[in-house]
Amino acid sequence: MATRNAGDRPEEEQEKPRLTREKLRDALGIFQFIQPYRWSLIVGLLLLFLSSFVFMLFPYLAGLMVDIAQGNSKYTFSLKDVGWILLGVLVLQGTFSYA
């Protein structure tokens, strides 16, 4: 059974905390601890973005292989060509995920 929150008032009736400049400044103060690691963080986020992008290529290329097999492709790639591209995508995915 669900319990009520503090004060036994429904959530709709409770006041939400207000966002002030002082609270925002305190919250942004966390970035002072990230400062020494900023380049590692930037490189990590970049590799995460690249890994996600390469991961999204995999279903696209699989669909392209189906289109080529059915003869509905607008590209001149063969199944073998797309297979090699898919293998390269998997290698890139592993590289970005490992780094």
C-alpha positions as CSV (number, residue, x, y, z in Angstrom):
1,M,0.0,0.0,0.0
2,A,1.3,3.4,-0.9
3,T,2.2,5.7,2.0
4,R,1.7,9.4,2.0
5,N,4.6,11.8,2.0
6,A,5.6,14.2,4.8
7,G,2.8,16.1,6.4
8,D,0.1,13.7,5.2
9,R,-0.9,16.0,2.4
10,P,-1.4,14.9,-1.1
11,E,1.5,15.7,-3.5
12,E,-0.6,18.2,-5.4
13,E,-1.1,20.4,-2.3
14,Q,2.6,20.6,-1.3
15,E,4.6,23.5,-2.4
16,K,7.4,22.9,-4.9
17,P,10.8,24.3,-4.0
18,R,11.5,27.6,-5.8
19,L,14.6,27.9,-7.9
20,T,16.6,30.9,-6.9
21,R,19.9,32.3,-8.1
22,E,21.6,31.2,-4.9
23,K,20.3,27.6,-5.2
24,L,21.3,27.5,-8.9
25,R,24.8,28.8,-8.0
26,D,25.1,26.1,-5.3
27,A,24.0,23.4,-7.8
28,L,26.4,24.6,-10.5
29,G,29.2,24.5,-7.9
30,I,29.5,20.8,-8.5
31,F,31.4,21.6,-11.7
32,Q,34.4,22.8,-9.7
33,F,35.1,19.2,-8.9
34,I,34.9,18.2,-12.5
35,Q,37.4,20.9,-13.5
36,P,40.6,18.8,-13.3
37,Y,38.9,16.1,-15.4
38,R,37.3,18.3,-18.0
39,W,39.3,16.9,-20.9
40,S,38.7,13.3,-19.9
41,L,35.0,14.2,-19.6
42,I,34.9,15.8,-23.0
43,V,36.7,13.0,-24.7
44,G,34.4,10.4,-22.9
45,L,31.3,12.3,-24.0
46,L,32.6,12.5,-27.6
47,L,33.3,8.8,-27.7
48,L,29.9,8.0,-26.2
49,F,28.3,10.1,-28.9
50,L,30.3,8.4,-31.7
51,S,29.5,5.0,-30.2
52,S,25.8,5.7,-30.2
53,F,25.9,7.0,-33.7
54,V,27.8,4.0,-35.0
55,F,25.3,1.7,-33.0
56,M,22.4,3.4,-34.9
57,L,24.1,2.6,-38.2
58,F,23.8,-1.1,-37.6
59,P,20.0,-1.4,-38.1
60,Y,20.2,1.0,-41.1
61,L,22.7,-1.2,-42.8
62,A,20.8,-4.4,-41.9
63,G,17.7,-2.8,-43.6
64,L,19.8,-1.9,-46.6
65,M,21.0,-5.5,-46.9
66,V,17.3,-6.6,-46.9
67,D,16.5,-4.0,-49.6
68,I,19.5,-5.2,-51.7
69,A,18.4,-8.8,-51.3
70,Q,14.9,-8.0,-52.5
71,G,16.2,-5.8,-55.4
72,N,14.5,-2.6,-54.0
73,S,17.7,-0.7,-53.2
74,K,18.5,2.7,-54.8
75,Y,22.2,2.1,-54.2
76,T,24.6,0.0,-56.3
77,F,26.1,-1.8,-53.4
78,S,26.2,-5.6,-53.4
79,L,25.4,-7.7,-50.3
80,K,29.1,-8.4,-49.9
81,D,29.9,-4.7,-49.9
82,V,27.3,-3.9,-47.2
83,G,28.6,-6.9,-45.3
84,W,32.1,-5.5,-45.2
85,I,30.7,-2.1,-44.2
86,L,28.7,-3.8,-41.5
87,L,31.9,-5.5,-40.2
88,G,33.7,-2.1,-40.2
89,V,30.8,-0.6,-38.2
90,L,31.1,-3.4,-35.7
91,V,34.8,-2.8,-35.3
92,L,34.2,0.9,-34.9
93,Q,31.5,0.2,-32.3
94,G,33.9,-2.0,-30.3
95,T,36.7,0.5,-30.5
96,F,34.5,3.4,-29.4
97,S,32.9,1.4,-26.6
98,Y,36.3,0.1,-25.4
99,A,38.0,3.5,-25.3
